[in-house]
Amino acid sequence: MELERIVKSEYSEEFDRLRKNRMATSYFKYGPIKTNYGEGLISALENLEIRLKKYRETGNKEFLVDIANFAMIEYLYPSLENTYFDSESHGTGLKGTTIKDLENL
């Protein structure tokens, strides 16, 4: 199947495994995200930004796993007002030149 072929080269099951393990560990270490983030006790966005900075400083890919989890938490319990999901409005493109851009030259 085409989707399976694409997912095999364009997706990381290991990344998901690491991410899920850390979410389970965090549940026991810090408590449920519904309480911590849903009630505004912790900011997912602030923690995401801190870890992005640490990744840039150290190159430790564990911070990327944390960033993905904080992005998911922000998705589930948004800290911004009037959040929405609109896949049609693609607010930003990619920075850089893609292989598809080069093919179309």
C-alpha positions as semicolon CSV with decimal commas, in nm:
position;residue;x (nm);y (nm);z (nm)
1;M;0,000;0,000;0,000
2;E;0,123;0,350;-0,086
3;L;0,057;0,496;0,261
4;E;0,264;0,223;0,430
5;R;0,555;0,287;0,193
6;I;0,544;0,660;0,260
7;V;0,511;0,618;0,636
8;K;0,808;0,379;0,638
9;S;1,040;0,648;0,498
10;E;0,873;0,965;0,628
11;Y;0,778;0,877;0,986
12;S;0,948;0,760;1,306
13;E;0,775;0,495;1,516
14;E;1,069;0,519;1,760
15;F;0,995;0,890;1,811
16;D;0,633;0,805;1,893
17;R;0,741;0,529;2,131
18;L;0,977;0,766;2,314
19;R;0,710;1,036;2,325
20;K;0,443;0,803;2,465
21;N;0,679;0,661;2,729
22;R;0,759;1,011;2,851
23;M;0,391;1,101;2,871
24;A;0,326;0,795;3,089
25;T;0,625;0,874;3,311
26;S;0,513;1,236;3,345
27;Y;0,167;1,125;3,451
28;F;0,314;0,951;3,755
29;K;0,577;1,219;3,818
30;Y;0,363;1,534;3,779
31;G;-0,002;1,425;3,766
32;P;-0,263;1,442;3,490
33;I;-0,221;1,697;3,212
34;K;-0,591;1,784;3,235
35;T;-0,523;1,932;3,578
36;N;-0,175;2,073;3,521
37;Y;-0,240;2,234;3,182
38;G;-0,618;2,239;3,160
39;E;-0,635;2,441;3,480
40;G;-0,341;2,662;3,381
41;L;-0,099;2,544;3,651
42;I;0,177;2,491;3,390
43;S;0,235;2,653;3,049
44;A;0,302;2,406;2,768
45;L;0,414;2,690;2,538
46;E;0,672;2,822;2,782
47;N;0,811;2,474;2,842
48;L;0,821;2,408;2,467
49;E;1,020;2,728;2,409
50;I;1,264;2,644;2,691
51;R;1,330;2,301;2,542
52;L;1,376;2,437;2,190
53;K;1,645;2,667;2,327
54;K;1,808;2,376;2,513
55;Y;1,803;2,160;2,199
56;R;1,976;2,437;2,003
57;E;2,237;2,471;2,279
58;T;2,304;2,100;2,336
59;G;2,190;1,899;2,034
60;N;2,021;1,653;2,273
61;K;1,733;1,500;2,074
62;E;1,546;1,417;2,393
63;F;1,439;1,782;2,392
64;L;1,269;1,724;2,054
65;V;1,057;1,452;2,213
66;D;0,965;1,692;2,492
67;I;0,880;1,964;2,238
68;A;0,643;1,728;2,056
69;N;0,471;1,641;2,382
70;F;0,434;2,003;2,484
71;A;0,291;2,082;2,137
72;M;0,038;1,801;2,182
73;I;-0,053;1,926;2,531
74;E;-0,101;2,280;2,395
75;Y;-0,323;2,130;2,123
76;L;-0,533;1,949;2,385
77;Y;-0,541;2,234;2,638
78;P;-0,472;2,558;2,450
79;S;-0,342;2,851;2,650
80;L;-0,432;3,103;2,380
81;E;-0,786;3,231;2,339
82;N;-0,983;3,159;2,023
83;T;-0,762;2,874;1,901
84;Y;-0,875;2,677;1,600
85;F;-0,759;2,421;1,347
86;D;-0,786;2,513;0,980
87;S;-0,582;2,302;0,741
88;E;-0,694;2,514;0,446
89;S;-0,533;2,843;0,549
90;H;-0,167;2,720;0,575
91;G;-0,044;3,037;0,745
92;T;0,324;2,973;0,671
93;G;0,529;2,783;0,423
94;L;0,861;2,612;0,474
95;K;1,176;2,819;0,504
96;G;1,419;2,703;0,239
97;T;1,389;2,539;-0,101
98;T;1,226;2,197;-0,131
99;I;1,304;1,928;-0,386
100;K;0,961;1,997;-0,539
101;D;1,057;2,365;-0,581
102;L;1,374;2,262;-0,763
103;E;1,187;2,019;-0,987
104;N;0,952;2,298;-1,090
105;L;1,230;2,535;-1,199
